[in-house]
Amino acid sequence: DSCCPDRLEKAGFTVDVRPGITKEDLLLCIKDYDGLIVRSRTQVTAEVIIAGTKLKAIGRAGTGVDNIDIPTASANGVSVINTPAGNSISAAELTCAMMLALARNIPQGDASVKAGKWER
């Protein structure tokens, strides 16, 4: 989704999007960055934070910050921010879909068809 990079660029920030970046590559480039935005896959360890000598903020796109070393960030004056309500609509949609599936016996029907039956 290009929404976040587009908004940051419109606000005057230089954006570098690197999905799938390795820890080694992150350690090499983080020294040049003022901010870092990650999803759950990227582990922001003490080593990464210490290497990011210019870091001012780490943003977590999503709920939770368990992939970010908060004590090291705090000790180095780096703010950590997350978006706890970022997936609320998706979670509500999934809940509604699961309730409908249960009400219509979809799991049982799926198991029946996979077993080679057609029990209506």
Beta strands, then each sheet from edge to edge (+ up, - down):
strand 1: 35-38
strand 2: 57-60
strand 3: 79-82
sheet 1: 1+ 2+ 3+
end
